[in-house]
Amino acid sequence: MVILATAYAARRYLLSGRALPSHLSGARTPVAPVPTLTWQVGIGNVWDVAASPQGLAVLWQDSGAQPGFYLSVLNDSGGVLSQIPLEQYDPVLASPAAGRNWLAAWLGGSPATVAVASASNLYLARQAAGNFTAAATPLPSAARLDAIVGVGQKALAFMHEGDNEVLDTVASQQPLGSGASVFTFPEAVPLAFAVTSASTEATSAGDGIAAVSMYRSGSNPGSVAVLCDVGGRIRWQHDLPFAYKAWYAVAIAGSGQSLWATSDTLVSLSSQGQVLWQAPVAGVVRSVSALAMQGFVVQTAYGWPMADTLVTFFNPDGRTMWATKLPGAPLGIYGFSSTMQPAGKGTLAAVAVSTEAAYGLDGAGKQLWEIHLPTGKITWASLLPDEGVLLLDDGKSLYAYRLPGSH
């Protein structure tokens, strides 16, 4: 059976036009300990979440009896503290043509504040008398809000003004535009983001460092990597050695080393922005994540019709250490920080999520456990590393699983 399975995997690689990794391994039989379901809430079609010790902000769309866009604030037991129908503030977002252009960032502070962004407005939902209420702040004329990324107690807001991409900072007591626009990229669009924080990483790069992948068009086309600090100041920027391709992704490790990915190419940069290594990828990249100081895990779709998941671990020097095949199309890969001690075999090091299940992998790429939702499918996933909680959505409900080894 092992020989037949290996031959089948090799055949699928040949059909996809990719070489079979030398360390390919299949999914392993789950062993204890396993994640525990801590709560379930009837929120489906999740777009984004933001977590803090004060609660969990969930941005989601209801397609049922009361269709619309909602911001729900939950406590750590999954209880709904507040639920704000956001389309009453921005009716255009009730249209499917609006697309998924909302992101959430928990700014903390006093009062507790959640920032939510649409293409045309920034909402600051503040807590008062136990409830959250939202107020919209219009963008400058002819501007478009591309993304808002939480970094510590602040957020970085990327706005498109004319032909330029402008970075602004947002805090719990500051409206959009009150901070200095710390950089401007002509004819650029942000594509992917990653954030590292001392609370989850033993980091020499500093607290609240954001890595941003951008693409420039016009007279100076190409891809650029940008590293910003918590104040939005650029530490360095570096032209990446590839033209525009789909499926950009980026991850940054506690050491400051970063990994930048297109659909089929990986480039790793040092904490100072120098190119360390470059490598092709088997399959189509869907997600990348740092694995503490030990390297990076990359999740790709492969086979035909790209219906399976391959998780590959690269050490800091770019060498492939292992690759593990999993069933289902890829949804996300999450590597743990050094606080989870991903020392090697038998210790949880990464969680890979596909459309069929979520899988716990150890430092050698072996499967420790798997999670299947009652509906038999997963449509969205996110990991809250500080809390050690894995969030899974099946389009109808949001599930929270406490991972082994977390507190």
C-alpha positions in Angstrom: 0.0 0.0 0.0 2.8 2.4 0.8 4.4 1.7 -2.6 1.1 2.3 -4.4 0.4 5.5 -2.5 3.9 6.8 -3.3 3.5 5.9 -6.9 0.2 7.6 -7.1 1.6 10.8 -5.5 4.5 10.7 -8.0 2.0 10.4 -10.9 0.1 13.4 -9.7 3.3 15.4 -9.5 4.2 14.4 -13.1 0.7 15.4 -14.3 1.1 18.8 -12.6 4.5 19.4 -14.3 6.4 19.5 -11.0 9.1 17.4 -9.6 8.3 15.1 -6.7 10.0 16.3 -3.4 12.5 13.8 -2.1 11.1 14.0 1.4 7.4 13.6 0.5 5.5 11.9 3.3 1.8 11.1 3.6 -0.6 12.1 6.5 0.1 10.1 9.7 -2.3 8.5 12.1 -3.4 11.0 14.7 -2.2 10.6 18.3 -3.0 12.3 21.6 -3.1 15.0 22.9 -5.7 16.6 20.6 -7.3 20.1 20.4 -10.5 20.6 22.4 -13.5 22.5 21.2 -14.0 25.4 23.6 -16.9 27.2 22.0 -19.1 27.4 18.9 -21.2 30.4 17.8 -23.6 30.9 14.9 -21.4 33.2 12.8 -20.6 32.1 9.3 -18.8 33.5 6.2 -16.0 35.1 8.3 -13.8 37.5 6.6 -11.3 38.6 9.3 -10.7 38.5 13.1 -8.7 40.6 15.5 -7.9 39.4 19.0 -6.8 41.0 22.3 -7.0 40.1 26.0 -10.3 42.2 26.0 -12.0 40.0 23.4 -12.3 38.9 19.8 -13.6 41.0 17.0 -15.1 39.1 14.1 -15.9 40.6 10.7 -18.5 38.4 8.9 -21.3 38.4 6.3 -24.8 37.0 6.9 -26.3 35.5 3.8 -29.4 34.2 5.6 -32.7 35.9 6.7 -30.9 39.1 7.6 -28.2 39.5 5.0 -25.5 42.1 5.5 -22.1 42.8 7.0 -21.6 42.6 10.7 -18.9 43.3 13.3 -19.4 41.0 16.3 -17.3 41.4 19.5 -17.0 38.1 21.5 -15.6 37.3 25.0 -13.1 34.5 25.5 -16.0 32.0 25.9 -17.6 32.9 22.6 -20.3 35.0 24.1 -21.5 37.9 21.9 -20.9 41.2 23.6 -21.9 43.4 20.7 -23.1 42.9 17.2 -23.0 45.9 14.8 -24.7 45.8 11.4 -22.1 47.7 9.4 -24.1 48.1 6.2 -26.1 50.8 7.9 -22.9 52.9 7.9 -21.8 51.9 4.4 -24.8 50.7 2.3 -22.7 50.1 -0.8 -21.1 47.1 1.0 -24.4 45.3 1.0 -23.8 44.7 -2.7 -21.8 41.5 -3.7 -19.9 43.6 -6.2 -18.2 45.3 -3.3 -15.9 42.3 -2.8 -13.9 41.4 0.3 -12.3 44.7 1.0 -12.8 44.8 4.8 -10.1 44.1 7.4 -10.2 44.4 11.2 -7.6 45.5 13.7 -7.9 45.6 17.5 -6.3 48.7 18.7 -6.8 48.2 22.5 -6.5 51.3 24.5 -9.1 52.9 26.8 -11.8 52.7 25.8 -11.2 49.4 23.9 -11.4 50.1 20.1 -11.7 48.0 17.0 -10.8 49.5 13.6 -12.7 48.2 10.6 -12.0 49.3 7.0 -14.0 49.4 3.8 -12.9 50.8 0.5 -14.4 54.2 1.3 -14.6 54.5 5.1 -12.7 53.7 8.3 -14.9 52.7 11.3 -13.7 53.0 14.9 -16.0 50.8 17.1 -15.5 51.9 20.7 -16.7 50.2 23.9 -19.0 52.2 26.1 -21.1 50.8 29.0 -20.2 47.2 27.9 -21.3 47.7 24.3 -19.4 48.7 21.1 -20.8 51.3 18.8 -19.2 52.3 15.5 -18.7 55.7 13.9 -17.5 56.1 10.3 -14.6 58.4 9.3 -14.7 59.2 5.5 -11.5 58.9 3.6 -10.0 61.9 1.9 -11.6 62.8 -1.4 -10.8 60.4 -4.2 -8.9 58.0 -1.9 -9.3 54.3 -1.5 -8.5 52.3 1.6 -6.6 49.1 0.5 -5.9 47.6 3.9 -5.6 48.1 7.6 -3.1 46.0 9.6 -2.9 45.9 13.4 0.6 46.4 14.8 0.6 46.5 18.6 -1.8 49.2 19.9 -1.8 50.9 16.5 -2.8 50.1 12.9 -1.1 50.8 9.6 -3.6 52.0 7.0 -2.7 51.8 3.4 -4.6 54.3 1.2 -4.5 54.8 -2.5 -4.6 58.5 -3.3 -4.4 59.4 -7.0 -1.5 57.3 -8.4 0.2 56.9 -5.0 0.0 54.4 -2.2 0.3 56.3 1.1 0.8 54.8 4.6 -0.9 56.4 7.6 -1.1 55.3 11.2 -4.2 54.9 13.3 -4.5 54.7 17.1 -7.5 54.2 19.4 -7.9 57.9 20.0 -6.8 59.2 16.6 -8.9 59.4 13.4 -7.5 58.5 10.1 -5.3 61.2 8.7 -4.2 62.6 12.0 -0.9 60.7 11.9 1.9 61.6 9.5 1.9 60.0 6.1 5.3 58.3 6.6 5.9 57.1 3.0 4.5 57.3 -0.5 4.9 54.7 -3.2 4.1 56.0 -6.7 1.8 53.6 -8.7 1.9 50.9 -6.1 -0.6 48.4 -4.6 0.0 46.5 -1.3 -0.4 42.7 -1.8 0.5 40.8 1.4 1.3 41.6 5.0 3.0 39.9 8.0 3.5 41.2 11.5 5.8 40.0 14.3 5.5 41.0 17.9 7.6 40.3 21.0 4.5 38.9 22.7 4.6 35.9 20.4 8.2 35.8 19.1 11.6 35.8 20.7 12.6 38.5 18.3 15.7 40.5 17.7 13.9 42.4 15.0 11.9 44.4 17.5 8.3 44.6 18.7 5.6 45.3 16.1 7.5 44.9 12.8 5.3 44.7 9.6 6.5 43.3 6.3 4.6 44.4 3.2 4.8 43.1 -0.3 3.9 45.7 -3.0 3.7 45.8 -6.7 4.6 48.9 -8.7 3.2 49.5 -12.2 3.6 52.4 -14.6 7.1 53.7 -15.4 8.8 51.6 -12.7 7.1 48.2 -12.7 8.1 45.3 -10.4 7.8 43.9 -6.9 9.2 45.5 -3.8 9.5 44.3 -0.2 9.1 46.9 2.6 9.8 46.5 6.3 8.1 49.0 8.7 8.3 49.5 12.4 5.3 50.0 14.7 5.3 53.8 14.0 5.1 53.1 10.2 8.7 54.2 9.5 10.4 52.2 6.8 13.4 50.2 8.0 14.3 49.1 4.5 12.9 48.4 1.1 14.2 46.0 -1.5 13.3 45.2 -5.1 12.3 41.6 -5.4 13.8 39.5 -8.2 10.5 38.7 -9.9 7.8 40.5 -11.9 4.2 40.6 -10.8 2.6 37.2 -10.3 -0.5 36.1 -8.4 -0.7 34.8 -4.9 1.7 37.0 -3.1 2.5 36.0 0.5 5.0 37.0 3.2 6.2 35.8 6.6 8.6 37.3 9.0 10.5 35.3 11.7 11.6 36.5 15.1 15.2 36.8 13.9 14.1 39.4 11.3 14.6 37.0 8.4 11.6 37.2 6.0 10.2 35.0 3.2 8.4 36.5 0.2 6.4 34.3 -2.2 4.7 34.5 -5.5 2.7 31.6 -6.9 5.8 29.6 -7.7 8.9 31.4 -6.3 10.3 31.9 -2.8 12.8 34.7 -1.9 14.2 35.0 1.6 15.7 38.3 2.9 17.8 39.0 5.9 16.8 41.3 8.8 18.7 44.1 6.8 16.9 43.3 3.5 19.7 41.4 1.7 18.7 38.4 -0.4 19.7 35.2 1.4 18.3 32.6 -1.0 15.8 32.0 -3.7 14.0 28.7 -4.6 11.2 27.4 -6.9 8.2 25.7 -5.4 6.3 22.5 -6.3 2.7 23.4 -6.8 1.0 26.8 -6.4 1.8 28.8 -3.2 -1.2 29.6 -1.1 0.2 30.5 2.4 3.6 30.9 4.2 4.4 31.1 7.9 7.5 31.5 10.1 8.4 28.6 12.3 10.1 30.5 15.2 13.9 30.7 14.6 13.9 27.4 12.7 12.8 28.4 9.3 9.5 28.7 7.3 6.6 26.4 6.4 5.0 26.8 2.9 1.6 25.6 1.9 1.0 24.9 -1.8 -1.8 23.5 -3.9 -0.7 20.7 -6.2 -1.8 17.7 -8.2 -4.7 18.0 -10.6 -6.9 20.0 -10.4 -4.8 21.5 -7.6 -7.1 19.8 -5.1 -4.5 18.6 -2.6 -2.2 20.3 -0.1 1.5 20.0 0.3 3.3 21.5 3.3 7.1 22.0 2.9 9.5 23.1 5.6 12.6 25.2 4.6 15.4 25.8 7.1 16.9 29.4 7.4 19.4 28.5 4.7 16.7 27.5 2.2 17.2 23.8 2.4 14.1 21.6 2.1 13.9 19.5 5.4 10.6 17.8 4.8 7.3 17.8 2.9 4.0 16.4 3.9 1.0 15.7 1.7 -2.6 16.3 3.0 -6.0 15.9 1.4 -8.1 18.9 0.5 -7.3 22.3 -1.1 -5.1 24.6 1.1 -6.7 27.3 3.3 -3.8 28.3 5.5 -0.5 27.4 7.3 0.4 28.5 10.8 3.8 28.0 12.3 4.3 28.4 16.0 6.6 30.8 17.8 9.4 29.6 20.1 6.9 29.8 23.1 5.4 26.6 21.8 8.8 25.0 21.6 8.7 23.4 18.2 11.8 21.3 19.0 11.2 18.4 16.6 9.5 15.1 16.5 6.4 14.7 18.6 6.0 18.4 19.5 3.4 20.6 17.8 5.1 22.9 15.4 2.6 24.0 12.7 -1.1 23.7 11.9 -2.1 23.2 8.3 -5.8 23.8 7.2 -7.4 22.5 4.1 -11.0 22.5 2.9 -11.4 19.1 4.4 -9.7 19.3 7.8 -7.2 21.0 10.1 -3.9 19.0 10.8 -1.3 19.4 13.6 2.2 18.7 12.4 5.3 18.2 14.5 8.8 19.6 13.8 9.6 16.6 11.6 6.4 17.0 9.4 4.5 14.1 11.0 0.8 14.4 11.7 -0.2 14.5 15.3 -4.0 15.1 15.0 -6.7 16.3 12.7 -10.0 18.2 13.1 -13.1 17.6 11.0 -16.1 20.0 11.4 -19.6 18.5 11.5 -20.5 19.8 8.0 -17.4 18.0 6.6 -16.0 21.2 5.1 -13.9 24.3 6.2 -14.3 27.6 4.4 -12.0 29.9 6.5 -9.4 29.5 9.3 -7.2 31.7 11.5 -4.8 31.0 14.4 -4.6 33.2 17.5 -1.0 32.5 18.5 -1.1 34.3 21.9 -4.2 32.5 23.0 -3.3 29.1 21.4 -6.7 29.0 19.7 -7.5 27.8 16.2 -10.6 29.3 14.6 -12.5 27.4 11.9 -15.5 28.4 9.9 -17.7 26.2 7.8 -19.9 29.0 6.4 -22.6 28.5 9.1 -20.7 28.5 12.5 -17.4 29.7 13.9 -15.6 27.1 16.0 -12.8 27.7 18.5 -10.3 24.9 19.4 -7.8 25.1 22.2 -4.5 23.6 21.0 -2.4 21.2 23.0 0.3 22.9 25.0 -1.4 26.3 25.1 -2.7 28.0 28.2 
